[in-house]
Structures are given as C-alpha cells and as structure tokens.
Amino acid sequence: MAWYPGATKMELQPESDSQQAIRPTQLILHSIVANWTARRTYEFWRDSTNLESHFGIGYGARDIAQYIGTETRADANAGANRRSDGTGAISVETASNSTATDPWNASQVEELIQLGVWAHQRHGIPLRICRTHSDPGFGYHSMFPQWSTSGTACPGKARIKQFREVVFPGIVARATGKTPAPSKPAPPKEAPVTLSDADVKRIAKATADEVWKVMAKADGVYLAPTDDPQYSPTVTDPGHYWSGRTVFADLVRRVRDTQKALAELVAAQKKES
C-alpha cells in the first residue's frame, strides 16, 4: 500500500483493507462533474456509492487527498481497475463545473504534474501516453471504452486538450529534469511588533497562571545566570539557556534565600544584644 506524501490522507474503509492488491501501471485522469473539494469527494465515495478513486483534487491550491493506497484496487476505471495479471490503474478525480466543460485551473495542473512525477518515480509508470487500454502509461477516462462501463466524455474536451498539451508534457519535463519543480516562496519577513498601551495594561493585570504559561513557552531564550568568568553569551551549549519560567523561578529562589539569610542575621544580632 503506497501513500503519496503530497496528498492529505483520507482513507476509505473498508475498501482500503478489503479490496485486492494491484501493481499500478497506469494513471488515469477524471473529472467528477461537480465543484467539490477533495474532502467533499471523499465524503461522496464514503457515503453515497460503492465506487471510489485513489485521489481527489479540488480547485484550491494544495487541495489534494488520497483515499486508497495506490497498490490497492479502486473502482473508477472499469476494466482498468484490476486486470487478470494483477496490474491496474491509479485513478484521479478532479473538481469541475457541472457540465465538465471547464479546463483545469493552474493549481490543478500543478497537482496533476507533481502526482504524475511521483507515480512515475514510485511505481515506474512509463512516461508515455497509453497506446492501448492495457498499455502502461498515462491517460484520461474516455480514452478507451474498456475504461468505462457505459461510455463517457470524461474529463471533457478542454481538459483532454490540456492533458495532451500541458499536463502530460509537464510530467515528462519535470520527471526528466528539463523543468524544475516550483520553488517555495520565501516566508514573509515579520515586522517588529510594538506593545500598545492596552497590551501593557493587559500584561500588568495578567494572573499568575497566565504569566507562568507564557514563560513556560520561552524555552532556551534567556541566558542562564552564572558566576563563571568563562561563561559568555556566545556559548552554544543548550544547557546555558533557560526558559523564562526557569529564570523567574531562579530569581524567586534567590530572593527567598536572601530574605532567609537576612532574617537569620537579624535574629543572631538580637541574641547578642
């Protein structure tokens, strides 16, 4: 059972455990004829039908989920689900309009390319368009009648054109290193935050429990107090850094020790006098 790390796992049961194993040799793309998120597609498979796909892709960025491991049969491809020799197809449902006439949007295209590259690398699916209904490679649902029980136009003319001109070439280019994977955007720089008068008042009025909770989260922030002359802020040993709670507790302990010593000194002086 193989799970694609780029997808959210939404495992269908009992299908995921009860259905036969396959050796994936094809990846077939579908349109679900509904403007559904990957989770809504999962709920439909779970609650409304005995069919299912391996993957679902919504319109939003990174909206991709996997419902069944790619080495287990899923029932969206008719004769390609599992053949007598144990081979089968990975199925990918994608959100569409209610007539399946819209093209895949940019985020869907990118998810399909990334998934296709993974399927090639993980399962050895060859970088070619299927030449027959049982030929290993990449395809779309209406490509061969053996992949549909009653005929279909899925995923629609616009997406079939995209498959041939954009998606499949994109998979080949990415898998062969001719085009790099998109780089992740650098995290935005955080602007310094100043405390408002209301913040200062809220902090001043905070209960002891609230103060402890905040300080406990500041692990390894404050330099530990020491009398060691060799000790400096450049030391990288994690033991030299304390949380805010530890620093505060140490300060309280020192104050109490000082108070105790002072009380003992005053008591001794009174005895002498």
Accessible surface in RSA format (square Angstrom, percent):
REM  Atomic radii and reference values for relative SASA: ProtOr
REM  Chains: A
REM  Algorithm: Lee & Richards
REM  Probe-radius: 1.40
REM  Slices: 20
REM RES _ NUM      All-atoms   Total-Side   Main-Chain    Non-polar    All polar
REM                ABS   REL    ABS   REL    ABS   REL    ABS   REL    ABS   REL
RES MET A   1   105.15  54.5  51.08  33.8  54.07 128.7  39.84  33.9  65.31  86.5
RES ALA A   2     4.12   3.8   0.61   0.9   3.51   8.0   4.12   5.8   0.00   0.0
RES TRP A   3    61.60  24.7  41.08  19.9  20.53  48.2  38.11  20.3  23.49  38.1
RES TYR A   4    15.14   7.1  11.22   6.4   3.92  10.2   7.48   5.6   7.65   9.4
RES PRO A   5   115.70  84.3  76.85  70.1  38.86 141.2  88.99  73.5  26.72 166.0
RES GLY A   6    21.10  26.0   0.00   N/A  21.10  26.0  15.00  41.2   6.10  13.7
RES ALA A   7    16.91  15.5   0.06   0.1  16.85  38.3   2.28   3.2  14.63  38.8
RES THR A   8    76.45  54.4  68.06  69.0   8.39  20.0  43.27  58.1  33.18  50.2
RES LYS A   9   117.44  57.3  91.80  56.3  25.64  61.1  51.29  46.2  66.15  70.5
RES MET A  10    22.43  11.6  15.67  10.4   6.76  16.1  22.43  19.1   0.00   0.0
RES GLU A  11    52.58  30.2  36.50  27.6  16.08  38.3  10.14  19.6  42.44  34.7
RES LEU A  12     2.20   1.2   1.52   1.1   0.69   1.7   2.20   1.5   0.00   0.0
RES GLN A  13    89.59  50.1  64.62  47.2  24.97  59.5  51.18 108.9  38.41  29.1
RES PRO A  14    92.80  67.6  91.74  83.6   1.06   3.9  92.80  76.6   0.00   0.0
RES GLU A  15    34.78  20.0  34.77  26.3   0.02   0.0   9.58  18.5  25.21  20.6
RES SER A  16     2.04   1.7   0.00   0.0   2.04   4.7   0.00   0.0   2.04   2.9
RES ASP A  17   105.70  74.0  73.49  73.1  32.21  76.2  31.31  73.7  74.39  74.2
RES SER A  18    81.49  68.9  44.10  58.8  37.39  86.1  43.65  93.0  37.84  53.0
RES GLN A  19    29.10  16.3  15.56  11.4  13.54  32.2  10.17  21.7  18.93  14.4
RES GLN A  20    94.01  52.6  85.99  62.8   8.02  19.1  38.45  81.8  55.56  42.1
RES ALA A  21    71.45  65.7  61.25  94.5  10.20  23.2  62.68  88.3   8.77  23.2
RES ILE A  22    11.36   6.5   0.00   0.0  11.36  27.4   3.81   2.7   7.55  20.5
RES ARG A  23   146.17  61.4 143.15  73.0   3.02   7.2  70.10  95.8  76.08  46.1
RES PRO A  24     6.83   5.0   4.36   4.0   2.47   9.0   4.36   3.6   2.47  15.4
RES THR A  25    13.05   9.3  11.37  11.5   1.68   4.0  12.02  16.1   1.03   1.6
RES GLN A  26     0.00   0.0   0.00   0.0   0.00   0.0   0.00   0.0   0.00   0.0
RES LEU A  27     2.69   1.5   2.63   1.9   0.06   0.1   2.63   1.8   0.06   0.2
RES ILE A  28     0.00   0.0   0.00   0.0   0.00   0.0   0.00   0.0   0.00   0.0
RES LEU A  29     2.44   1.4   2.44   1.7   0.00   0.0   2.44   1.7   0.00   0.0
RES HIS A  30     2.47   1.4   2.47   1.7   0.00   0.0   0.16   0.2   2.31   2.7
RES SER A  31     6.98   5.9   0.19   0.3   6.79  15.6   0.19   0.4   6.79   9.5
RES ILE A  32    25.24  14.4   9.76   7.3  15.48  37.3  12.61   9.1  12.63  34.3
RES VAL A  33    74.06  48.7  59.94  54.3  14.12  34.0  59.94  52.1  14.12  38.3
RES ALA A  34    16.21  14.9  11.55  17.8   4.66  10.6  16.21  22.8   0.00   0.0
RES ASN A  35   112.47  77.6  88.10  85.1  24.37  58.7  22.12  53.2  90.36  87.3
RES TRP A  36    56.60  22.7  53.18  25.7   3.42   8.0  37.37  19.9  19.23  31.2
RES THR A  37    75.40  53.6  73.80  74.8   1.61   3.8  67.22  90.3   8.19  12.4
RES ALA A  38     1.14   1.1   0.72   1.1   0.42   1.0   1.14   1.6   0.00   0.0
RES ARG A  39   120.97  50.8 120.30  61.3   0.68   1.6  46.50  63.5  74.48  45.1
RES ARG A  40    92.56  38.9  91.47  46.6   1.09   2.6  32.32  44.2  60.24  36.5
RES THR A  41     5.18   3.7   5.18   5.2   0.00   0.0   0.00   0.0   5.18   7.8
RES TYR A  42    28.88  13.5  28.88  16.4   0.00   0.0   4.55   3.4  24.33  30.0
RES GLU A  43    53.37  30.6  52.63  39.8   0.74   1.8   7.26  14.0  46.11  37.6
RES PHE A  44    56.55  28.3  56.15  34.8   0.41   1.1  56.55  34.3   0.00   0.0
RES TRP A  45    15.17   6.1  13.13   6.4   2.04   4.8  13.13   7.0   2.04   3.3
RES ARG A  46   122.05  51.2  92.91  47.4  29.14  69.4  37.54  51.3  84.52  51.2
RES ASP A  47    95.48  66.9  56.37  56.1  39.11  92.5  31.93  75.2  63.55  63.4
RES SER A  48    72.40  61.2  35.66  47.6  36.74  84.6  22.81  48.6  49.59  69.5
RES THR A  49    41.70  29.7  16.38  16.6  25.32  60.3  19.96  26.8  21.74  32.9
RES ASN A  50   122.46  84.5 108.58 104.9  13.88  33.4  39.53  95.1  82.94  80.2
RES LEU A  51    89.16  49.7  88.21  63.1   0.95   2.4  88.21  62.0   0.95   2.5
RES GLU A  52     1.06   0.6   1.06   0.8   0.00   0.0   0.59   1.1   0.47   0.4
RES SER A  53     0.00   0.0   0.00   0.0   0.00   0.0   0.00   0.0   0.00   0.0
RES HIS A  54     0.00   0.0   0.00   0.0   0.00   0.0   0.00   0.0   0.00   0.0
RES PHE A  55     0.02   0.0   0.02   0.0   0.00   0.0   0.02   0.0   0.00   0.0
RES GLY A  56     0.29   0.4   0.00   N/A   0.29   0.4   0.29   0.8   0.00   0.0
RES ILE A  57     3.70   2.1   0.42   0.3   3.28   7.9   0.69   0.5   3.01   8.2
RES GLY A  58     0.21   0.3   0.00   N/A   0.21   0.3   0.00   0.0   0.21   0.5
RES TYR A  59    60.99  28.5  53.12  30.2   7.86  20.5  50.30  37.8  10.69  13.2
RES GLY A  60    38.63  47.6   0.00   N/A  38.63  47.6  33.75  92.6   4.89  10.9
RES ALA A  61    82.43  75.8  56.60  87.3  25.83  58.8  56.74  79.9  25.69  68.0
RES ARG A  62   127.30  53.5 110.48  56.3  16.82  40.1  73.96 101.1  53.34  32.3
RES ASP A  63    34.10  23.9  29.48  29.3   4.62  10.9  15.45  36.4  18.65  18.6
RES ILE A  64     3.20   1.8   0.70   0.5   2.50   6.0   0.70   0.5   2.50   6.8
RES ALA A  65     0.15   0.1   0.15   0.2   0.00   0.0   0.15   0.2   0.00   0.0
RES GLN A  66     1.21   0.7   1.21   0.9   0.00   0.0   0.97   2.1   0.24   0.2
RES TYR A  67     0.00   0.0   0.00   0.0   0.00   0.0   0.00   0.0   0.00   0.0
RES ILE A  68     0.00   0.0   0.00   0.0   0.00   0.0   0.00   0.0   0.00   0.0
RES GLY A  69     0.00   0.0   0.00   N/A   0.00   0.0   0.00   0.0   0.00   0.0
RES THR A  70     0.00   0.0   0.00   0.0   0.00   0.0   0.00   0.0   0.00   0.0
RES GLU A  71    48.97  28.1  46.51  35.2   2.46   5.9  12.06  23.3  36.90  30.1
RES THR A  72     8.47   6.0   8.47   8.6   0.00   0.0   0.35   0.5   8.12  12.3
RES ARG A  73    52.54  22.1  52.54  26.8   0.00   0.0   9.58  13.1  42.96  26.0
RES ALA A  74     0.01   0.0   0.00   0.0   0.01   0.0   0.00   0.0   0.01   0.0
RES ASP A  75    24.92  17.5  21.32  21.2   3.60   8.5   8.56  20.1  16.36  16.3
RES ALA A  76    16.26  15.0   3.08   4.7  13.19  30.0   9.79  13.8   6.48  17.2
RES ASN A  77     0.00   0.0   0.00   0.0   0.00   0.0   0.00   0.0   0.00   0.0
RES ALA A  78    29.71  27.3   6.67  10.3  23.03  52.4  18.50  26.0  11.21  29.7
RES GLY A  79    45.65  56.3   0.00   N/A  45.65  56.3  33.59  92.2  12.06  27.0
RES ALA A  80     0.45   0.4   0.00   0.0   0.45   1.0   0.45   0.6   0.00   0.0
RES ASN A  81    18.18  12.5  18.16  17.6   0.01   0.0   4.25  10.2  13.93  13.5
RES ARG A  82    85.88  36.1  61.17  31.2  24.72  58.8   4.68   6.4  81.21  49.2
RES ARG A  83    32.06  13.5  25.79  13.1   6.27  14.9  30.20  41.3   1.86   1.1
RES SER A  84   125.07 105.7  81.30 108.5  43.77 100.8  57.46 122.4  67.61  94.7
RES ASP A  85   101.09  70.8  66.43  66.1  34.66  81.9  47.78 112.4  53.31  53.2
RES GLY A  86    13.21  16.3   0.00   N/A  13.21  16.3  12.08  33.1   1.13   2.5
RES THR A  87     9.50   6.8   9.50   9.6   0.00   0.0   6.52   8.8   2.98   4.5
RES GLY A  88     0.00   0.0   0.00   N/A   0.00   0.0   0.00   0.0   0.00   0.0
RES ALA A  89     0.01   0.0   0.00   0.0   0.01   0.0   0.00   0.0   0.01   0.0
RES ILE A  90     0.34   0.2   0.34   0.3   0.00   0.0   0.34   0.2   0.00   0.0
RES SER A  91     0.00   0.0   0.00   0.0   0.00   0.0   0.00   0.0   0.00   0.0
RES VAL A  92     0.00   0.0   0.00   0.0   0.00   0.0   0.00   0.0   0.00   0.0
RES GLU A  93    14.38   8.3  13.93  10.5   0.45   1.1   1.01   2.0  13.37  10.9
RES THR A  94     0.63   0.5   0.00   0.0   0.63   1.5   0.63   0.9   0.00   0.0
RES ALA A  95     1.63   1.5   0.00   0.0   1.63   3.7   0.23   0.3   1.40   3.7
RES SER A  96     0.00   0.0   0.00   0.0   0.00   0.0   0.00   0.0   0.00   0.0
RES ASN A  97    50.75  35.0  46.25  44.7   4.49  10.8  32.19  77.5  18.56  17.9
RES SER A  98    93.00  78.6  73.67  98.3  19.33  44.5  44.90  95.6  48.11  67.4
RES THR A  99    93.78  66.7  72.09  73.1  21.69  51.7  69.44  93.3  24.33  36.8
RES ALA A 100    15.30  14.1  12.43  19.2   2.87   6.5  12.43  17.5   2.87   7.6
RES THR A 101    87.55  62.3  70.18  71.2  17.37  41.4  61.31  82.4  26.24  39.7
RES ASP A 102    29.49  20.7  25.55  25.4   3.93   9.3  22.55  53.1   6.94   6.9
RES PRO A 103    72.37  52.7  67.95  61.9   4.42  16.1  67.95  56.1   4.42  27.5
RES TRP A 104     6.38   2.6   0.00   0.0   6.38  15.0   0.00   0.0   6.38  10.4
RES ASN A 105    54.79  37.8  46.10  44.5   8.69  20.9  38.75  93.3  16.04  15.5
RES ALA A 106    87.19  80.2  69.19 106.8  18.00  40.9  76.33 107.5  10.87  28.8
RES SER A 107    28.37  24.0  19.14  25.5   9.24  21.3  24.09  51.3   4.28   6.0
RES GLN A 108     0.26   0.1   0.07   0.0   0.20   0.5   0.26   0.6   0.00   0.0
RES VAL A 109    18.96  12.5  18.96  17.2   0.00   0.0  18.96  16.5   0.00   0.0
RES GLU A 110    41.95  24.1  41.58  31.5   0.37   0.9  28.09  54.3  13.86  11.3
RES GLU A 111     3.98   2.3   3.98   3.0   0.00   0.0   0.36   0.7   3.62   3.0
RES LEU A 112     2.86   1.6   0.86   0.6   2.00   5.0   0.90   0.6   1.96   5.3
RES ILE A 113    12.99   7.4  12.99   9.7   0.00   0.0  12.99   9.4   0.00   0.0
RES GLN A 114    53.41  29.9  47.47  34.7   5.95  14.2  14.43  30.7  38.98  29.6
RES LEU A 115     1.05   0.6   1.05   0.8   0.00   0.0   1.05   0.7   0.00   0.0
RES GLY A 116     0.05   0.1   0.00   N/A   0.05   0.1   0.01   0.0   0.05   0.1
RES VAL A 117    16.18  10.6  16.18  14.6   0.00   0.0  16.18  14.1   0.00   0.0
RES TRP A 118    32.65  13.1  31.33  15.2   1.32   3.1  24.01  12.8   8.64  14.0
RES ALA A 119     0.08   0.1   0.08   0.1   0.00   0.0   0.08   0.1   0.00   0.0
RES HIS A 120    50.84  27.8  47.90  33.3   2.94   7.5  26.40  27.2  24.44  28.4
RES GLN A 121   125.36  70.1  89.92  65.7  35.44  84.4  36.02  76.7  89.34  67.8
RES ARG A 122   113.34  47.6  92.74  47.3  20.60  49.0  31.18  42.6  82.16  49.8
RES HIS A 123    32.19  17.6   4.64   3.2  27.54  70.5   8.39   8.6  23.80  27.7
RES GLY A 124    52.92  65.3   0.00   N/A  52.92  65.3  30.03  82.4  22.90  51.3
RES ILE A 125     0.73   0.4   0.00   0.0   0.73   1.8   0.73   0.5   0.00   0.0
RES PRO A 126    35.94  26.2  30.75  28.0   5.19  18.9  35.94  29.7   0.00   0.0
RES LEU A 127    47.68  26.6  22.42  16.0  25.26  63.5  22.58  15.9  25.10  67.5
RES ARG A 128    80.04  33.6  77.72  39.6   2.32   5.5  34.05  46.5  45.99  27.9
RES ILE A 129    43.67  24.9  35.36  26.3   8.31  20.0  35.36  25.5   8.31  22.5
RES CYS A 130     6.70   5.1   0.00   0.0   6.70  15.7   0.00   0.0   6.70   7.2
RES ARG A 131   156.89  65.9 129.63  66.1  27.26  64.9  66.58  91.0  90.31  54.7
RES THR A 132    69.26  49.3  67.41  68.3   1.85   4.4  63.40  85.2   5.86   8.9
RES HIS A 133    68.40  37.4  67.78  47.1   0.62   1.6  38.37  39.5  30.04  35.0
RES SER A 134    51.76  43.7  39.82  53.1  11.95  27.5  14.35  30.6  37.41  52.4
RES ASP A 135    14.77  10.3  10.78  10.7   3.99   9.4   7.21  17.0   7.56   7.5
RES PRO A 136    43.75  31.9  43.75  39.9   0.00   0.0  43.75  36.1   0.00   0.0
RES GLY A 137     0.00   0.0   0.00   N/A   0.00   0.0   0.00   0.0   0.00   0.0
RES PHE A 138     1.10   0.6   1.10   0.7   0.00   0.0   1.10   0.7   0.00   0.0
RES GLY A 139     0.00   0.0   0.00   N/A   0.00   0.0   0.00   0.0   0.00   0.0
RES TYR A 140    18.38   8.6  18.38  10.5   0.00   0.0   2.84   2.1  15.54  19.2
RES HIS A 141    25.06  13.7  25.06  17.4   0.00   0.0  22.14  22.8   2.93   3.4
RES SER A 142    34.67  29.3  10.34  13.8  24.33  56.0   9.68  20.6  24.99  35.0
RES MET A 143    31.51  16.3   8.82   5.8  22.69  54.0  10.78   9.2  20.73  27.5
RES PHE A 144    37.65  18.8  36.61  22.7   1.05   2.7  36.86  22.3   0.80   2.3
RES PRO A 145   105.18  76.7  91.38  83.3  13.80  50.2  99.21  81.9   5.97  37.1
RES GLN A 146    82.37  46.1  69.89  51.1  12.47  29.7  39.44  84.0  42.92  32.6
RES TRP A 147     0.74   0.3   0.61   0.3   0.13   0.3   0.58   0.3   0.16   0.3
RES SER A 148    18.03  15.2   7.11   9.5  10.92  25.2   3.65   7.8  14.38  20.1
RES THR A 149   129.59  92.2  88.55  89.8  41.04  97.8  70.78  95.1  58.82  88.9
RES SER A 150   106.25  89.8  68.13  90.9  38.13  87.8  52.42 111.6  53.84  75.4
RES GLY A 151    51.80  63.9   0.00   N/A  51.80  63.9  32.87  90.2  18.93  42.4
RES THR A 152    53.70  38.2  19.86  20.1  33.85  80.7  20.61  27.7  33.09  50.0
RES ALA A 153    80.60  74.1  66.74 103.0  13.86  31.5  73.17 103.0   7.42  19.7
RES CYS A 154    16.33  12.4  10.72  12.0   5.61  13.2  12.19  30.9   4.14   4.5
RES PRO A 155     0.01   0.0   0.00   0.0   0.01   0.0   0.00   0.0   0.01   0.0
RES GLY A 156     7.87   9.7   0.00   N/A   7.87   9.7   7.82  21.5   0.05   0.1
RES LYS A 157   186.00  90.7 175.18 107.5  10.82  25.8 119.28 107.4  66.72  71.1
RES ALA A 158    33.77  31.1  21.04  32.5  12.73  29.0  29.31  41.3   4.46  11.8
RES ARG A 159     0.55   0.2   0.43   0.2   0.12   0.3   0.43   0.6   0.12   0.1
RES ILE A 160    36.73  20.9  36.73  27.4   0.00   0.0  36.73  26.5   0.00   0.0
RES LYS A 161   124.15  60.6 118.21  72.5   5.95  14.2  90.36  81.3  33.80  36.0
RES GLN A 162    31.34  17.5  30.06  22.0   1.28   3.0  16.17  34.4  15.17  11.5
RES PHE A 163     0.75   0.4   0.75   0.5   0.00   0.0   0.75   0.5   0.00   0.0
RES ARG A 164   111.83  47.0  97.96  49.9  13.86  33.0  40.66  55.6  71.17  43.1
RES GLU A 165   104.37  59.9  78.87  59.7  25.50  60.7  36.96  71.5  67.40  55.0
RES VAL A 166    68.84  45.3  63.21  57.2   5.64  13.6  66.23  57.5   2.62   7.1
RES VAL A 167     0.08   0.1   0.08   0.1   0.00   0.0   0.08   0.1   0.00   0.0
RES PHE A 168    23.09  11.6  23.09  14.3   0.00   0.0  23.09  14.0   0.00   0.0
RES PRO A 169    55.03  40.1  46.60  42.5   8.43  30.6  51.77  42.7   3.25  20.2
RES GLY A 170    16.28  20.1   0.00   N/A  16.28  20.1  15.01  41.2   1.27   2.8
RES ILE A 171     1.73   1.0   1.73   1.3   0.00   0.0   1.73   1.2   0.00   0.0
RES VAL A 172    38.20  25.1  38.20  34.6   0.00   0.0  38.20  33.2   0.00   0.0
RES ALA A 173    19.23  17.7  19.12  29.5   0.11   0.3  19.23  27.1   0.00   0.0
RES ARG A 174    40.86  17.2  28.53  14.5  12.33  29.4   9.58  13.1  31.28  19.0
RES ALA A 175    25.51  23.5   0.04   0.1  25.48  58.0   0.25   0.3  25.27  66.9
RES THR A 176    71.86  51.1  37.12  37.6  34.74  82.8  46.24  62.1  25.62  38.7
RES GLY A 177    62.52  77.1   0.00   N/A  62.52  77.1  31.69  87.0  30.83  69.0
RES LYS A 178   162.31  79.2 128.22  78.7  34.08  81.1  82.90  74.6  79.41  84.6
RES THR A 179    60.67  43.2  59.58  60.4   1.10   2.6  55.42  74.4   5.25   7.9
RES PRO A 180   118.46  86.3  99.58  90.8  18.89  68.7 109.70  90.6   8.76  54.4
RES ALA A 181    67.33  61.9  49.90  77.0  17.43  39.7  49.90  70.3  17.43  46.2
RES PRO A 182    76.63  55.8  51.14  46.6  25.49  92.7  61.92  51.1  14.71  91.4
RES SER A 183   104.40  88.2  76.98 102.7  27.42  63.2  50.42 107.4  53.98  75.6
RES LYS A 184   192.67  94.0 168.93 103.6  23.74  56.5 113.37 102.0  79.30  84.5
RES PRO A 185   121.89  88.8  99.15  90.4  22.74  82.7 109.70  90.6  12.19  75.8
RES ALA A 186    87.98  80.9  61.13  94.3  26.85  61.1  66.39  93.5  21.60  57.2
RES PRO A 187   114.65  83.6  99.40  90.6  15.26  55.5 104.73  86.5   9.92  61.7
RES PRO A 188   121.21  88.3 102.08  93.1  19.14  69.6 112.72  93.1   8.50  52.8
RES LYS A 189   203.23  99.1 170.42 104.6  32.81  78.1 118.23 106.4  85.00  90.5
RES GLU A 190   167.72  96.3 135.43 102.5  32.29  76.9  53.94 104.3 113.78  92.9
RES ALA A 191    78.02  71.7  60.72  93.7  17.30  39.3  66.44  93.6  11.57  30.7
RES PRO A 192   128.66  93.8 100.68  91.8  27.98 101.7 112.67  93.0  15.99  99.4
RES VAL A 193   136.03  89.5 102.55  92.8  33.48  80.7 105.46  91.6  30.57  82.9
RES THR A 194   118.54  84.3 100.96 102.4  17.58  41.9  73.97  99.4  44.57  67.4
RES LEU A 195   111.34  62.0  84.20  60.2  27.14  68.2  84.28  59.2  27.06  72.8
RES SER A 196    57.26  48.4  46.49  62.0  10.77  24.8  51.46 109.6   5.80   8.1
RES ASP A 197   117.00  82.0 110.76 110.2   6.24  14.7  29.84  70.2  87.16  86.9
RES ALA A 198    71.05  65.3  59.80  92.3  11.25  25.6  64.74  91.2   6.31  16.7
RES ASP A 199    39.34  27.6  39.22  39.0   0.12   0.3   1.53   3.6  37.82  37.7
RES VAL A 200    79.23  52.1  77.59  70.2   1.64   4.0  78.39  68.1   0.84   2.3
RES LYS A 201   130.99  63.9 128.28  78.7   2.71   6.4  74.95  67.5  56.04  59.7
RES ARG A 202   157.08  66.0 148.67  75.8   8.41  20.0  72.78  99.5  84.30  51.1
RES ILE A 203    90.89  51.7  83.89  62.5   7.00  16.9  85.52  61.6   5.37  14.6
RES ALA A 204    83.99  77.2  43.69  67.4  40.29  91.7  54.86  77.3  29.13  77.2
RES LYS A 205   169.21  82.5 141.33  86.7  27.88  66.4  95.48  85.9  73.73  78.5
RES ALA A 206    33.69  31.0  13.45  20.8  20.24  46.0  16.62  23.4  17.07  45.2
RES THR A 207    78.33  55.7  70.54  71.5   7.79  18.6  74.65 100.3   3.68   5.6
RES ALA A 208    69.29  63.7  55.26  85.3  14.03  31.9  61.69  86.9   7.60  20.1
RES ASP A 209    98.25  68.8  95.81  95.4   2.45   5.8  19.21  45.2  79.04  78.8
RES GLU A 210    88.87  51.0  86.93  65.8   1.94   4.6  35.48  68.6  53.39  43.6
RES VAL A 211    48.98  32.2  45.46  41.2   3.52   8.5  48.98  42.6   0.00   0.0
RES TRP A 212    73.08  29.3  73.08  35.4   0.00   0.0  51.75  27.6  21.33  34.6
RES LYS A 213   140.58  68.6 135.55  83.2   5.03  12.0  84.41  76.0  56.17  59.8
RES VAL A 214   106.36  70.0 103.51  93.7   2.85   6.9 103.91  90.3   2.45   6.6
RES MET A 215    50.29  26.0  48.60  32.2   1.69   4.0  50.29  42.8   0.00   0.0
RES ALA A 216    40.21  37.0  28.07  43.3  12.15  27.6  30.21  42.5  10.00  26.5
RES LYS A 217   172.76  84.3 144.33  88.6  28.43  67.7  92.73  83.5  80.03  85.2
RES ALA A 218    25.39  23.3  18.98  29.3   6.41  14.6  25.30  35.6   0.09   0.2
RES ASP A 219   105.75  74.1  87.33  86.9  18.42  43.6  34.21  80.5  71.54  71.3
RES GLY A 220    46.83  57.7   0.00   N/A  46.83  57.7  20.13  55.2  26.69  59.8
RES VAL A 221    89.79  59.1  66.10  59.8  23.69  57.1  69.77  60.6  20.02  54.3
RES TYR A 222   105.35  49.2 103.11  58.7   2.24   5.8  61.81  46.5  43.54  53.7
RES LEU A 223    64.81  36.1  45.25  32.4  19.56  49.2  45.25  31.8  19.56  52.6
RES ALA A 224    11.94  11.0   8.78  13.5   3.16   7.2   8.78  12.4   3.16   8.4
RES PRO A 225    56.78  41.4  34.16  31.1  22.62  82.2  45.20  37.3  11.58  72.0
RES THR A 226    67.35  47.9  30.92  31.3  36.43  86.8  25.32  34.0  42.03  63.5
RES ASP A 227   144.81 101.4 114.32 113.8  30.49  72.1  45.42 106.9  99.39  99.1
RES ASP A 228    71.40  50.0  56.87  56.6  14.52  34.3  22.38  52.7  49.01  48.9
RES PRO A 229   123.12  89.7  84.03  76.6  39.09 142.1  97.08  80.2  26.04 161.8
RES GLN A 230   152.85  85.5 129.07  94.3  23.77  56.6  51.56 109.8 101.28  76.8
RES TYR A 231    36.38  17.0  15.27   8.7  21.11  54.9  17.59  13.2  18.80  23.2
RES SER A 232    37.91  32.0  36.73  49.0   1.17   2.7  30.69  65.4   7.21  10.1
RES PRO A 233    97.36  71.0  84.01  76.6  13.36  48.6  84.17  69.5  13.20  82.0
RES THR A 234   115.51  82.2  93.82  95.1  21.69  51.7  83.52 112.2  31.99  48.4
RES VAL A 235    39.03  25.7  31.76  28.8   7.27  17.5  38.07  33.1   0.97   2.6
RES THR A 236   125.46  89.2 103.26 104.7  22.19  52.9  74.32  99.8  51.14  77.3
RES ASP A 237    69.93  49.0  62.56  62.3   7.37  17.4  24.52  57.7  45.41  45.3
RES PRO A 238   111.74  81.4  99.15  90.4  12.59  45.7 104.89  86.6   6.85  42.5
RES GLY A 239    53.83  66.4   0.00   N/A  53.83  66.4  36.93 101.3  16.90  37.9
RES HIS A 240    52.07  28.5  52.07  36.2   0.00   0.0  30.87  31.8  21.20  24.7
RES TYR A 241    59.66  27.9  48.89  27.8  10.77  28.0  37.71  28.3  21.95  27.1
RES TRP A 242    65.74  26.4  62.22  30.1   3.52   8.3  51.09  27.2  14.65  23.8
RES SER A 243    14.50  12.3  11.02  14.7   3.48   8.0   5.69  12.1   8.81  12.3
RES GLY A 244     5.28   6.5   0.00   N/A   5.28   6.5   3.91  10.7   1.37   3.1
RES ARG A 245   109.94  46.2 109.94  56.0   0.00   0.0  20.89  28.5  89.05  54.0
RES THR A 246    58.85  41.9  54.65  55.4   4.21  10.0  34.57  46.4  24.29  36.7
RES VAL A 247    46.93  30.9  45.93  41.6   1.00   2.4  45.93  39.9   1.00   2.7
RES PHE A 248    76.49  38.3  74.79  46.3   1.70   4.4  76.36  46.3   0.14   0.4
RES ALA A 249    47.17  43.4  39.93  61.6   7.24  16.5  42.56  59.9   4.62  12.2
RES ASP A 250    16.12  11.3  11.64  11.6   4.49  10.6   7.35  17.3   8.77   8.7
RES LEU A 251    98.96  55.1  97.82  70.0   1.14   2.9  98.83  69.4   0.13   0.3
RES VAL A 252    45.08  29.7  43.13  39.0   1.95   4.7  45.08  39.2   0.00   0.0
RES ARG A 253   120.66  50.7 116.35  59.3   4.31  10.3  65.46  89.5  55.20  33.5
RES ARG A 254   108.71  45.6 105.97  54.0   2.74   6.5  39.22  53.6  69.49  42.1
RES VAL A 255    72.29  47.6  69.41  62.8   2.88   6.9  72.26  62.8   0.03   0.1
RES ARG A 256   161.51  67.8 156.93  80.0   4.58  10.9  46.07  63.0 115.44  70.0
RES ASP A 257    73.26  51.3  67.31  67.0   5.95  14.1  27.36  64.4  45.90  45.8
RES THR A 258    90.40  64.3  85.05  86.2   5.34  12.7  64.52  86.7  25.87  39.1
RES GLN A 259   108.88  60.9 103.14  75.4   5.75  13.7  36.72  78.2  72.16  54.7
RES LYS A 260   135.66  66.2 128.73  79.0   6.94  16.5  78.69  70.8  56.98  60.7
RES ALA A 261    58.66  53.9  51.35  79.2   7.31  16.6  53.67  75.6   4.99  13.2
RES LEU A 262   105.32  58.7 101.66  72.7   3.66   9.2 104.86  73.6   0.46   1.2
RES ALA A 263    61.95  57.0  50.05  77.2  11.90  27.1  57.07  80.4   4.88  12.9
RES GLU A 264   102.84  59.0  93.95  71.1   8.89  21.2  46.28  89.5  56.56  46.2
RES LEU A 265   100.44  55.9  95.86  68.6   4.58  11.5  99.93  70.2   0.52   1.4
RES VAL A 266    62.03  40.8  61.95  56.1   0.08   0.2  61.95  53.8   0.08   0.2
RES ALA A 267    49.21  45.2  44.44  68.6   4.76  10.8  48.07  67.7   1.14   3.0
RES ALA A 268    45.33  41.7  40.08  61.8   5.25  11.9  44.31  62.4   1.02   2.7
RES GLN A 269   102.62  57.4  97.98  71.6   4.64  11.1  30.59  65.1  72.04  54.6
RES LYS A 270   149.44  72.9 134.70  82.6  14.74  35.1  81.44  73.3  68.00  72.4
RES LYS A 271   183.21  89.4 147.88  90.7  35.33  84.1  98.07  88.3  85.14  90.7
RES GLU A 272   153.82  88.3 112.93  85.4  40.90  97.4  50.14  97.0 103.68  84.7
RES SER A 273   126.97 107.3  58.88  78.6  68.08 156.8  65.73 140.0  61.24  85.8
END  Absolute sums over single chains surface
CHAIN  1 A    16106.2      12955.4       3150.8       9732.6       6373.6
END  Absolute sums over all chains
TOTAL         16106.2      12955.4       3150.8       9732.6       6373.6
